Amino acid sequence: MRFVFLGLLIFLSSFSQAQIKLSEDAEIVVVTIGPYQGEPWSAFGHNGFRVIDPANQIDWFYDYGLYDFNQENFFLNFAKGLLKYKVGVREWKRVYNIQRYYKRYIKLQYLNLNLQEKQELFNFLQENVKPENAEYLYHYVYDNCATKIRDVVDDNFPGRITFDLSYKEEGKTFRQLMDDYLGQQEWGDFGIDIGLGMPVDQEATAEEYMFLPPYIHKAFAGATIERDGETVPLVKEAVDAFIPEEESTLSVWIGPFNLFVILFFIVGLITHRNLKYGKRTKWIDSLLFGFAGFVGWWVVYLWFGTEHMSTNNLDILWAIPFHFPLIFFSGKMNYRNFFKIYFKVTAYWYCGLLLVWGFLLQPIHEALVPFVLTMVLRSFYISYDLRKKNIKVSDNGKA
């Protein structure tokens, strides 16, 4: 679902808002565009409507995936999950050339509609792109560029459309559906897994699969429409307009799992030297626990402050908010007894988390295993170091 600058794409001024009567040769087409790996959000693909009518010199693409950077409170709304999207219309030739350039497949499904039905659907799209109607509150699962295609067709022909839902897999969750398209997006997958909570771990219904563009294509492929007491296929012809020889790929220099494995060994070496020389490298502790605590507060914000599917997020079990800012006070002499206990409890907590990792109701990203092991190592060492310093202080006092 490719994000684009609204101002560069909409050309509403290029045609009259007066009602256009379609000719007998008009076609309405559901378009499915393949993944593009240059951006995590584009890895899922894209959908839209194409309207063709040579008699009226129409070949337009209706796109529900547009947003405007200039909208009020854009970044705040984006963070809160309250971003408004728009439907706009572009010349099909331009869309086609752009998607070919990015090596994204383009599949067309010509809808089996009579002239009256085509006119009704076209009139709806024309009305929808008017500035006063174009905006809608985006939701990446329940209301996006893919679900809009399903809803527009279903709403315009209520009770007459039956989609082919045979693709459903028993027990498959929203998170697993997303993972199917994030194989090359290691960091994108990592961020999504941390940011989204247990709501995305519920089983998706067959209709809910259609938040992903490829499932729109599958659902329409075997769909039917009732007309004059008969049931006929909704798609009369399917055409692969463009299939790239090679689809876009993403080369990641280092993924989160490998990065955290490297971090584990580096911290292991630092801890070995600390033990050998009786010192503590405080900056590495500030980095590790500061990061975990910062992520923890981010999880809390997503949980309570946004409309994202981020509630009941079990990542809070490793991203403990209290680590930030407590870690920066761990060297204070007055608090040594408290922090000695705090980090010992933290170490055992993380050990327990590793033991139940595979049994949690929400899967926690596997890349975090070496990171949590690193936290176990440093938690035990910090507790040991503080205990040792307390003993020294006590011995000096006795002396």
N, C-alpha and C positions, 0 to 999 in steps of 0.2 A: 504494500500500500504506500506508494511513493508520495512523499510530501513535496509540494511545489509552491512557488510564490503565486499567490492568487492574482496579483496585478498583471503578471506576464501571461496568464492563461485564459482569463475570461474575456471574451470579445462580444459581450451582449450588444454592444453598440453596432455590431456589423449586420444585425438583422432586425426587422421590425417586430415589436411585441404583439402586433396584431395577429389574430389567429390565422394560421396557414393551413390550407386544406391539402392534405396529402393526396398524391395521385395513386392509381392502381398499382404502379410499380414500386411504391414505397416499401421499405423493409425496416423492421426494428430488430436489432441484434444485441444479444448479451455478449459482452467482451470479457474474456479472462486473460490477464497478462501475467506472465510467469515471474518468478523471484528475481531480484537483483541484490547481489551480496555486498554492494558498496555501502549500504546503510542497514542497520538491524531491522528497522521497521519495513523495509522494502523486501525483506527475505520471505515474506508471506505471500507476495503477489498482489494483484490489484484487479478490480472489476469496474465496469461501467456499461452504459448503453450507447450503442451507435445507431443513429437514424440516417437512413439513406433514402433520397428521393431525387433522382436525376431531373425530373420535370420541374422541381422547385429549386434545383441546384443546391441541394442539401446533402451534406455528408459530415455529420456532426457527432461529437463524442460528449456524452453527459457524464460528468465526473463528480462523485460524492466525496472525494478525498482531498478537498482543497481547504486551506485555512489562510487567514490573513494575519501577518506579523503585526500589522498596525491596529489590530483590534485592541480595545481597552483592556489593560491588565493581562496582556498576552502570557507573559512568563509565569505570573502568579496563577492564572487559570490553568496553565499547562501543568504546573506543579501540583495543583489541587485536584486535577482530573476533571476540570470544568471547562475544557477548551471547546470553543464553538467552531464547528466545521461548516463548509458551504458546499453546495452543489453549483457547478459551473459548466459551461459548454465551450468546447474547443473544436477546431477543424480536425477531422479525423486524420488527414494526411500528416499533420504535424505530430499528433500522438503516435501514429504508426512509425514515423521516422525516428522519433526519440527512443521508443522502445526497442527498435531494431538496433540502434546504436549501442544500447546497454545490454544487448544480447538476451532479451527477454522474449520468451515465446508469446505468440498472440493467437488465441483461439476464439473463433466466432461461432455463435449459435443463433441461427436465423429463426425467429419466433413464428410459429404457425398461427398467425392471427388474420382475421379478415380485415377489410378496409376500415370498418367501423371501430373494431377493437384497436387497430393501429392508431387511428385518429384519437381515440380516447386516451391511450397511453402517451401519445405524443403531446396532446394538450396538457396532460398532467405534468410532463417534463418541462414544457414551456412555462407553465404557471409556477413550477417549483424553482426555476432559475431566476425568477424575478427577485430583485434585492430584498424585498420585504418578506420573501418566503424561503430564501436560500439557506439560511442558517439552521443548524441543528446542534444539539449538545452531543458531542462525540463520546462514545464509549468503545474501547478497543475490543470488547467481546459482544456486547448486546446491540450496539448501534454504530456501525462503521460503513466503509465503502462497499463491503461485501453484503452485509445484512440489508442494506438499503435496496439492493437489486432484488432480493427476495421479497422484501416488504412492498416495494412499489408494484411489482407484478401481482402479488397476492391481494393487495388492497384495491387495485383497480379492477380485479376480476374476483370479487369475494365469493368464497365457497366453490369456485370453479376449478381451482388449480390444485393438483396433487403432485407433490414433488417425490422423486425417487430417493428414498432414504436408506437404501440397502447397504450403503457404505459404512454404516455405524458398526463400531467394534465394542463388544461388551466390556464395560468397566473403564473405558478410556476417559481420562480427565482432560480439562482444559489445558493444564500444564503439559501433559503428554502430547496433546495436539500441537501446542506451540513448539515443543521440543522437536517434533518431526521436521520443522522448517528452520531450525536454528543450528543444524549440524556444523555449519561453517562459521557461525557467529558465536565463538566461544565466550567472548566477553559480554556480548549482548545477552546470551543465554544465562550467564552468571549473574548479571545485573537484574534480569527479569526474575530469576529464581529467588534472589534475595528480597526484591521489592514486593513480590506478590505473596499473599498468605494463603491460608487454607481454603478460601472460597474458590480458588482455581484448581483445587484438588478434588472437587466434587465431579462425579461423572457427568459428562455433557450429553444432553439429549441429541437425537439425530438432527433436529432443527437447529440446535445451537452450534453444531459443527460448521454451519454456514457463516460463522464469523471469519472463516478462512476462505479466500477466493477460490482455491481449487475445488472446494466442496460445493460452491455455487455452481461451478461447471458440472460436477457430478450430479447434483440434485436436478438441474435443468435437463441433463442429457436424457433421463428416463421419465421426465415429468409429463403429465397429461393435462388437458383442459377440456371441460365440458362445454359443448355447444349444440344447441337445438336437440337436446336429449341424447347426444352421442359423445363419447369420450375419444378424443384424438390426441396424438402426441403434441406437446407444447413446442418442441423444436422440430422444424421440418428439414433442416439441413445444418450440419456441423462442418466447419471449415477450419483447417489449420492455416491461418493467414501467414504466419512466419514461425518457423522452428529453427533456432540457431544451431549451427554445427557444434558449437561449444557454448554452454550457458556460462554466465558470469560466475567467477569463483573468488574466494577471499583467502589470501595467504596471511596467517597470523604468525608473527615472529615468535611470540611466546604466549601460551595460554595460561589461564589462572592456575590450573593444577600444577603445571611445570614451574610456574613462578613461585608458588607456595612450597613446593618441594625444595627448590633452590634456597628459599628463605629459611626453611627448616635446617638445612645443613649449615648455612652461614651462622644462624643463631646457635646451633650446636657447637660450632667452633668457638664462637664468642663465649659461650657458657663454660666450655672446657678451659679456656684461658682465665676466665673469672675464677673458677675453682682453683686453678693452679697458682694464681697470684693473690687470691683472697680479696678480689675487688668485684664491683658490679658495674657493668656498662649501662648506665642509666638511660642513655639516649635510645638504645634499642628497645628498652621496656616502654619508654614514652611513645615510640613509634608503634609497637605492637598493640599495647593496651589502649593507646589513644585512637588508633584505627578502629579497633573493635568497639570501643565506646562511642565513637562518632557514628559508625554504622548503626549502632544500637539506637541512638537518638533519631537517626534517619528513619529507621523502622518504626519507632514510636510515632514520629510525625506522619508517616504514611498511614499508619494504623488509625490514628485519631483525628488527623487534620485534613484528610483528602477523601475523594470519592473513588479512589482506586480500589481494586479487589485485594486490599492489603491488610485486612483485619485478621486477627488470630494468627499472626505470623510467628512461627516457631523459630525463626532465625534469631529471635530475641534470646534464645537459650545459649548462643555463643557470642552474639553481639550484645554484650551486657552494658547498658548505658552508663552504669556507675563507674565503669573503668575510666571514663572521661568525665570529670577531670581528676578523679582520685589518684590516678597514677602519678600525677605531678606533685602530690604531697607525700608520696611513699618514703621519701628520704628524710622527712622531718623527724627529729629525735623524739618529740613529744607523742608522735603517733605510731611509734615502732611496734608496740604490742598489738595495736589494732590491725595494722597492715600485715604483721606476721600471721595473724589468724585469717585475715581477709584473703590473702593469696594462697594460704594452705587450703582453705575451703574452696577457693576458685579452682585450684589444681584438681581436687577430688571431684568437683562439679564437672569439669571438662572430661575427666576420665569416665565418669558416669555417662556423660553425653555420648562419648565414643562407643560405649557398650550398647546403648539403645538406639544408635544412629539409624540402623536399618529397620527399626520397628516404629518409628515416629509416624504419626498420621500425615504429616507434611514432609515430603522428601527434602532434605537439605543438600545443597549442591556438593557433589563428591570432591570438588576442588578444595573444599574447606577442611577436609580431613587432615592434611599436613599442616594447615594453619592452626587448627585446634591442638594438634600434637605439639606444635611450637609453643602455644600458650601454656600447655601443661608443663613443658620443660622450664619455661621462665617463671611460671607461678611457683613451682617447687623451689627454684633457685632463689627467688626473691624472699620467700618465707624462710629458707635456710639462712640466707645472708643476714636478714634482720634478726633472727634468733641468735646467730653468732655474735652480732654486734651488741645485742642485749647482754649476752654472757660476758663479753669484754667489759662493758660498762659496769656490770655487777661485780666482776672481779676487781676492777680498779677501785670501786667503792669500798670493798672489803679491805683492800690493801691500804 
